[in-house]
Amino acid sequence: MAGEKLLEYNYINLITPYKHNFAKTNRKKEVIKVNGEHIYERNVEFSEYYDLFMNERKLYPMIIENILDFEIHFKSITAYIF
């Protein structure tokens, strides 16, 4: 399943944005890297990444709706000012 989902959605979209959820961080909540590699305190299952990805995708319609709403209000206000 992991191989199919990685081909469908790509590593950059599916894994990269969520590494910070599992990687070890310092006191400032910055991800710790050793030799350019993230440090993990446990083995992370692919399904954990996939679940985060899919949950975020469920928010996309609401995000788009809010962006469009902002855009129309911004254009109206800008047109009124000019």
The 8 nearest C-alpha neighbors of each residue, nearest first, counted from 0:
[[1, 3, 2, 4, 5, 45, 46, 6],
 [2, 0, 4, 3, 5, 45, 46, 6],
 [1, 3, 5, 0, 4, 6, 7, 9],
 [2, 4, 6, 0, 1, 5, 7, 8],
 [5, 3, 7, 1, 6, 2, 8, 0],
 [4, 6, 9, 2, 8, 7, 3, 10],
 [7, 5, 3, 4, 9, 8, 2, 10],
 [6, 8, 4, 5, 9, 3, 2, 10],
 [7, 9, 5, 6, 4, 12, 13, 10],
 [10, 8, 5, 11, 6, 12, 7, 13],
 [9, 11, 13, 14, 12, 5, 15, 8],
 [12, 10, 15, 9, 13, 14, 16, 8],
 [13, 11, 10, 9, 14, 8, 15, 16],
 [12, 14, 10, 11, 52, 9, 15, 8],
 [15, 13, 10, 17, 16, 11, 12, 48],
 [14, 16, 11, 17, 18, 13, 12, 10],
 [17, 15, 14, 18, 12, 13, 19, 11],
 [16, 18, 19, 20, 15, 14, 48, 51],
 [19, 17, 20, 21, 15, 22, 16, 14],
 [18, 20, 22, 17, 21, 30, 16, 23],
 [21, 19, 18, 17, 22, 23, 16, 48],
 [20, 22, 19, 18, 39, 23, 43, 17],
 [23, 21, 39, 19, 38, 18, 37, 20],
 [22, 24, 38, 39, 31, 30, 21, 40],
 [25, 23, 30, 29, 28, 31, 22, 26],
 [24, 26, 28, 27, 29, 31, 30, 23],
 [27, 25, 28, 24, 29, 30, 23, 31],
 [26, 28, 25, 29, 24, 30, 31, 23],
 [29, 27, 24, 25, 26, 30, 23, 31],
 [30, 28, 24, 27, 25, 31, 26, 23],
 [31, 29, 24, 23, 22, 32, 19, 28],
 [30, 32, 24, 23, 37, 29, 38, 25],
 [31, 33, 37, 36, 35, 38, 34, 30],
 [32, 34, 36, 35, 37, 31, 38, 30],
 [33, 35, 36, 32, 37, 38, 31, 30],
 [34, 36, 33, 32, 37, 31, 38, 30],
 [37, 35, 32, 33, 34, 38, 31, 39],
 [38, 36, 32, 22, 31, 39, 33, 35],
 [37, 39, 23, 22, 32, 31, 36, 40],
 [38, 40, 22, 41, 23, 21, 37, 42],
 [39, 41, 23, 38, 42, 22, 21, 43],
 [42, 40, 39, 43, 21, 22, 38, 44],
 [41, 43, 44, 39, 40, 21, 45, 22],
 [42, 44, 41, 45, 47, 21, 39, 48],
 [43, 45, 46, 47, 42, 48, 49, 41],
 [44, 46, 48, 47, 49, 43, 1, 14],
 [45, 47, 49, 44, 48, 50, 1, 43],
 [48, 46, 50, 45, 49, 44, 51, 43],
 [49, 47, 51, 45, 46, 50, 14, 52],
 [48, 50, 46, 52, 47, 51, 53, 45],
 [51, 49, 53, 47, 52, 48, 46, 54],
 [52, 50, 54, 48, 49, 53, 55, 47],
 [51, 53, 49, 55, 50, 54, 13, 48],
 [52, 54, 56, 50, 55, 51, 49, 57],
 [55, 53, 51, 57, 56, 52, 50, 58],
 [54, 56, 52, 57, 58, 53, 51, 59],
 [55, 57, 53, 59, 58, 54, 52, 60],
 [56, 58, 54, 55, 59, 53, 60, 61],
 [59, 57, 56, 55, 61, 60, 62, 54],
 [58, 60, 62, 56, 61, 57, 63, 55],
 [61, 59, 63, 62, 58, 64, 57, 56],
 [62, 60, 64, 59, 63, 58, 65, 57],
 [61, 63, 59, 65, 64, 60, 66, 58],
 [64, 62, 66, 60, 65, 61, 59, 67],
 [63, 65, 61, 67, 62, 66, 60, 68],
 [66, 64, 68, 62, 67, 63, 69, 61],
 [65, 67, 63, 69, 68, 64, 70, 62],
 [66, 68, 70, 64, 69, 65, 63, 71],
 [69, 67, 65, 66, 71, 70, 64, 72],
 [68, 70, 66, 72, 67, 71, 73, 65],
 [71, 69, 67, 73, 68, 72, 66, 74],
 [70, 72, 74, 68, 73, 69, 75, 67],
 [73, 71, 75, 69, 74, 70, 76, 68],
 [72, 74, 70, 76, 75, 71, 69, 77],
 [75, 73, 77, 71, 72, 76, 78, 70],
 [76, 74, 72, 78, 77, 73, 79, 71],
 [75, 77, 79, 73, 78, 74, 72, 80],
 [76, 78, 74, 80, 79, 75, 73, 81],
 [79, 77, 75, 81, 76, 80, 74, 73],
 [78, 80, 76, 77, 81, 75, 74, 73],
 [81, 79, 77, 78, 76, 75, 74, 73],
 [80, 78, 79, 77, 76, 75, 74, 73]]
